[in-house]
Amino acid sequence: MSGIDSPEKKQFYGQESNNFLAGLIYRRQVTVEMEGRDKYKRYLGKVYLKENDINLEMIKSGFAWHYKKYSTNSGYSDSEKLAQENKLGLWNYENPIAPWNYRKKKFMRRVNL
C-alpha cells in the first residue's frame, strides 16, 4: 500500500492493524490504483473500496503511519496528526515505534550477532 507503513506482524499493534485492514476489505471487491514498485519489486498502490481510500482509512484510524519518506500526500499527513491528537489506534499508546525504525533495529540486532 503506497504512502503508508503499518506495524510489522510481530511488532506491537501489528496484529491489530492487520485485523483492522481485514475488517475493511476481506471478501470485498477493491480497486488498486498502481503507483509503481518498491526496491523489493513489490507493487505499490492506493487501495479503494468503492470511492474510499483504504490507505487513508488506515492512517485516519491510527493503524498506520504516513510514510513521508516516500509520500507527500498532505491528506495523509493531516490525517495522521488528527489520529495522534485524538489518540486513535496505536496513538493511544505512549511512544509507538514506527515500522521503519522497528525494522532497522531488528536488522541491527542480526548484524551484531
Residue frames relative to the residue before (quaternion, step in Angstrom):
aa qw qx qy qz dx dy dz
M 1.0000 0.0000 0.0000 0.0000 0.00 0.00 0.00
S 0.3635 -0.7721 0.4830 0.1962 3.55 -0.60 1.13
G 0.8184 0.3037 -0.2214 0.4347 3.52 -1.22 0.65
I 0.7495 0.3086 -0.2059 0.5483 3.58 1.25 -0.06
D 0.0879 -0.7457 0.6534 0.0964 3.52 -1.34 0.28
S 0.1340 -0.8010 0.5814 0.0499 3.55 -0.74 1.05
P 0.6766 -0.5010 0.3325 0.4250 3.59 -1.17 0.43
E 0.5308 -0.6054 0.4935 0.3288 3.55 -1.15 0.70
K 0.6732 -0.5337 0.3284 0.3925 3.58 -1.14 0.62
K 0.7507 0.3690 -0.2120 0.5053 3.61 0.96 -0.82
Q 0.5289 0.6178 -0.4009 0.4217 3.56 1.31 0.01
F 0.6401 -0.4958 0.4091 0.4208 3.56 -1.24 0.45
Y 0.8413 0.1362 -0.1729 0.4937 3.55 -0.95 1.04
G 0.4027 0.7320 -0.4628 0.2962 3.59 1.25 0.19
Q 0.6809 0.4795 -0.2937 0.4692 3.56 0.89 -0.92
E 0.6307 0.5313 -0.3307 0.4588 3.58 1.01 -0.79
S 0.6454 0.5185 -0.3126 0.4658 3.56 0.98 -0.85
N 0.6568 0.5115 -0.2964 0.4681 3.55 0.94 -0.92
N 0.6632 0.5048 -0.2983 0.4651 3.59 0.96 -0.88
F 0.6289 0.5338 -0.3351 0.4553 3.57 1.03 -0.78
L 0.6564 0.5025 -0.3047 0.4730 3.57 0.91 -0.92
A 0.6450 0.5174 -0.3213 0.4616 3.59 0.91 -0.88
G 0.6470 0.5294 -0.3143 0.4497 3.58 0.99 -0.80
L 0.6603 0.5098 -0.3013 0.4620 3.56 1.12 -0.63
I 0.8592 0.2010 -0.0483 0.4680 3.58 0.80 -0.97
Y 0.4536 0.7106 -0.4596 0.2795 3.63 1.16 -0.27
R 0.8551 0.0363 -0.0949 0.5084 3.54 -0.89 1.12
R 0.5687 0.5398 -0.4054 0.4700 3.56 1.16 0.62
Q 0.4663 -0.6594 0.5056 0.3036 3.54 -1.15 0.57
V 0.0577 -0.7944 0.6047 -0.0067 3.54 -0.74 1.11
T 0.2993 -0.6978 0.6166 0.2080 3.50 -1.37 0.31
V 0.1573 -0.7737 0.6063 0.0952 3.56 -0.99 0.81
E 0.2241 -0.7482 0.6154 0.1059 3.53 -0.78 1.14
M 0.2921 -0.8066 0.4913 0.1506 3.55 -0.14 1.32
E 0.1134 -0.8044 0.5824 0.0299 3.55 -1.02 0.92
G 0.7498 -0.3515 0.2077 0.5207 3.59 1.23 0.19
R 0.4821 -0.6276 0.5187 0.3235 3.51 -1.29 -0.53
D 0.4346 -0.6736 0.5249 0.2860 3.54 -1.21 0.49
K 0.7393 -0.4255 0.2783 0.4415 3.57 -1.28 -0.01
Y 0.6666 0.4617 -0.2971 0.5042 3.59 1.27 -0.26
K 0.5178 -0.6775 0.3693 0.3694 3.57 1.37 0.26
R 0.4213 0.6735 -0.4932 0.3545 3.59 1.18 0.49
Y 0.4987 -0.6454 0.4872 0.3120 3.54 -1.07 0.75
L 0.1377 -0.7703 0.6192 0.0651 3.54 -1.11 0.80
G 0.2270 0.7816 -0.5621 0.1470 3.54 -1.02 0.72
K 0.5165 -0.5805 0.5171 0.3589 3.50 -1.38 0.09
V 0.2574 -0.7572 0.5856 0.1322 3.52 -0.94 0.96
Y 0.0826 -0.8005 0.5935 0.0132 3.55 -0.86 1.01
L 0.1306 -0.7073 0.6880 0.0965 3.50 -1.19 0.75
K 0.7582 -0.1182 -0.0261 0.6406 3.52 -0.14 1.38
E 0.7842 -0.2650 0.1910 0.5276 3.65 -0.58 -1.04
N 0.5440 0.6531 -0.3858 0.3588 3.59 1.26 -0.13
D 0.3530 -0.7184 0.5697 0.1863 3.55 -0.85 1.08
I 0.2985 -0.7908 0.5117 0.1538 3.58 -0.28 1.28
N 0.5705 0.5712 -0.3818 0.4501 3.60 1.09 -0.62
L 0.6678 0.4929 -0.2830 0.4806 3.56 0.95 -0.94
E 0.6291 0.5395 -0.3353 0.4481 3.60 0.97 -0.80
M 0.6231 0.5400 -0.3368 0.4547 3.58 1.03 -0.76
I 0.6749 0.4758 -0.2863 0.4860 3.58 0.98 -0.84
K 0.6696 0.5298 -0.3000 0.4253 3.58 0.82 -1.04
S 0.7314 0.4263 -0.2256 0.4822 3.56 1.05 -0.79
G 0.5271 -0.6725 0.3856 0.3482 3.58 1.28 0.04
F 0.5331 0.6278 -0.4096 0.3925 3.58 1.12 0.63
A 0.7730 0.1713 -0.1346 0.5958 3.59 1.29 0.14
W 0.4215 -0.6591 0.5649 0.2625 3.51 -1.34 0.42
H 0.4474 -0.5852 0.5779 0.3514 3.52 -1.27 0.38
Y 0.2929 -0.7701 0.5456 0.1533 3.59 -0.70 1.09
K 0.1714 -0.8610 0.4747 0.0636 3.52 0.43 1.34
K 0.5556 0.6107 -0.3921 0.4057 3.59 1.16 -0.49
Y 0.8006 0.2569 -0.1124 0.5295 3.58 1.09 -0.71
S 0.7659 0.2979 -0.1677 0.5446 3.60 1.24 -0.01
T 0.1892 -0.7778 0.5909 0.1001 3.55 -1.04 0.84
N 0.3011 0.7838 -0.4924 0.2291 3.58 1.25 0.36
S 0.3224 -0.7840 0.4988 0.1807 3.60 -0.35 1.23
G 0.5890 0.5669 -0.3678 0.4432 3.59 1.13 -0.54
Y 0.6381 0.5103 -0.3182 0.4808 3.56 1.07 -0.73
S 0.6530 0.5142 -0.3116 0.4606 3.60 0.96 -0.88
D 0.6693 0.5013 -0.2959 0.4616 3.56 0.89 -0.96
S 0.6653 0.5052 -0.3006 0.4601 3.57 0.97 -0.84
E 0.6214 0.5285 -0.3423 0.4662 3.58 1.05 -0.70
K 0.6429 0.5223 -0.3207 0.4593 3.60 0.95 -0.85
L 0.6590 0.5030 -0.3057 0.4683 3.59 0.96 -0.86
A 0.6385 0.5171 -0.3251 0.4683 3.59 0.97 -0.82
Q 0.6414 0.5147 -0.3168 0.4725 3.59 1.02 -0.81
E 0.6756 0.5068 -0.2917 0.4490 3.57 0.85 -1.00
N 0.7436 0.3908 -0.2060 0.5019 3.57 1.04 -0.81
K 0.3853 -0.7655 0.4410 0.2665 3.57 1.35 0.15
L 0.2576 0.7817 -0.5170 0.2352 3.53 0.91 1.02
G 0.8524 0.1163 -0.0908 0.5016 3.55 -1.12 0.70
L 0.8469 -0.0769 0.0797 0.5201 3.56 -0.85 -0.99
W 0.5963 0.5767 -0.3621 0.4251 3.59 1.19 -0.39
N 0.5306 0.6091 -0.4080 0.4255 3.59 1.29 -0.04
Y 0.6852 0.4470 -0.2630 0.5114 3.57 1.30 -0.25
E 0.5522 -0.6358 0.4360 0.3174 3.53 -1.15 0.68
N 0.8836 -0.0266 -0.0157 0.4672 3.56 -0.96 0.99
P 0.0438 0.7976 -0.5993 0.0518 3.61 0.54 1.05
I 0.3886 -0.7265 0.5247 0.2141 3.57 -1.03 0.82
A 0.4448 -0.6906 0.5057 0.2637 3.56 -0.77 1.07
P 0.6002 -0.6107 0.3770 0.3532 3.60 -0.96 0.80
W 0.6471 0.5182 -0.3355 0.4474 3.61 0.97 -0.75
N 0.6474 0.4862 -0.3208 0.4916 3.61 1.10 -0.61
Y 0.6053 0.5497 -0.3370 0.4668 3.57 1.10 -0.73
R 0.6792 0.4851 -0.2911 0.4676 3.59 0.87 -0.95
K 0.6377 0.5300 -0.3229 0.4562 3.58 1.00 -0.83
K 0.6628 0.5028 -0.2972 0.4685 3.58 0.93 -0.93
K 0.6431 0.5180 -0.3117 0.4700 3.58 0.99 -0.85
F 0.6445 0.5174 -0.3090 0.4704 3.59 0.99 -0.86
M 0.6646 0.5133 -0.3060 0.4486 3.58 0.90 -0.93
R 0.6199 0.5339 -0.3464 0.4589 3.60 1.04 -0.69
R 0.6579 0.5032 -0.3086 0.4676 3.59 0.99 -0.84
V 0.6505 0.5240 -0.3127 0.4522 3.58 0.99 -0.84
N 0.7268 0.4515 -0.2358 0.4608 3.58 0.99 -0.84
L 0.4646 0.6877 -0.4508 0.3287 3.62 1.19 0.08
